[in-house]
Amino acid sequence: MLEAAQPESSTSQPPRTTAVPLPLPGDQSFLINITFLKVLLWLVLLGLFVELEFGLAYFVLSLFYWMYVGTRGPGEKKEGEKSAYSVFNPGCEAIQGTLTAEQFERELQFRPLEGR
């Protein structure tokens, strides 16, 4: 009964921290090698499609593919990250550095900022 009354016993372990390990130098070289192979494959395929007289179509479709791959989905958004479009932020809050219509109008009329 004494053991049940004590919330912490000597067998309890401290909470573990979940730290992200730093990438090893070998891991980075592996990614560089994969990227190099992808670029090399793309260049070889570009040469093939140029010979088949479809080089421009291959290049344009490659650009569309890279744009698609380069965009992030909404699930990849970090917690608390604001959108560049203020209408998607809570309270329509704009990010720092956004040019507002009021600011643009003031600058055209050379009026000083309010509160200065």
Salt bridges, closest charged atoms under 4 A:
GLU81 OE2 - ARG72 NH2 3.04
GLU93 OE2 - LYS82 NZ 2.58
GLU105 OE2 - ARG111 NH2 3.98
